[in-house]
C-alpha cells in the first residue's frame, strides 16, 4: 500500500522535485555558483601562460639557460618569474654578473684532464674561451639577456634570505630586480604556473 | 628579398642566435599595426623551428611563409590582432 501512495503523490506535480531544496539552500547554491564562476575568471586572467624558474647556479654557463628561457617565454607573452637563490643571485648582482666563471674542474666537456684543470688560472682561461665562442656565435651576453628580460617584463627576483647570507646589499643588483622575496613567494608563483623549472 | 607580401618592415637578425631572433621579432611586431607583415631575415638555422613555435604559441600573430635561401632564413609574420 505504501508504495502505491508514493507513486500517486507525484501526480499533483509538486511532490517529486520541490521538497529536496529549501529556498535558502537554493539561494546558497546560486551564490556558490556565482562565486566559482568569478574565481574561474580570476584564475585564468587573460588566458596567458605562466612560468616560474628557480635559478640556483652562478657559474657562467649556468646563467644562460634561465635567462634564455625567460626572455623567450616573455616573447610568447607569458608571465615569467625567475627566482634567484644561492649562487644564482650572482647573475643579478651587477658587479658579480660581469665576472661569472666557467669551472674547468669536474667538467667532462673540458678538453683538459682534471689535474690540469685544477691549475691556477684555468677557470679564467676556460671562461675566456667560452666568451670568445659566444661572441663569434652571435649569442647574447648575460648582461644583454638580463636587460632584455627586464625590458619585456620578466620579474627577476633575488631571494632575500640569500642576499643576507651572502652579505650582499639590495643596491648591488640591477635596477628592476625584485628584492624582499622568499620561498613562500616563489612557491605561490610556482603553484600558479604552467611551467616550473629548477636550474 | 623578393616576396609577394607587402612587408611593412624588415628585421635584420643576421648573425644573432637563440633567443635573439625570437625576442627581437616579438619586440618589432609589438610596434606594428594590425595587418602589417614583418620580414625577418636570420642566419640562425634554429630560427625556422623557433619562429614556428613562437607563432603557434602566441596570440595575434600568424606565420605566413618561411624561405630558406642559402645561408639565410627568411620568415614572414603577420600581426593579426
Interface residues (C-beta under 8 A of the other chain):
Chain A: X68 X71 X72 X74 X75 X76 X77 X137 X138 X139 X140 X145 X148 X152
Chain B: X15 X16 X17 X18 X19 X20 X22 X23 X25 X26 X27 X43 X44 X54 X57 X58 X59
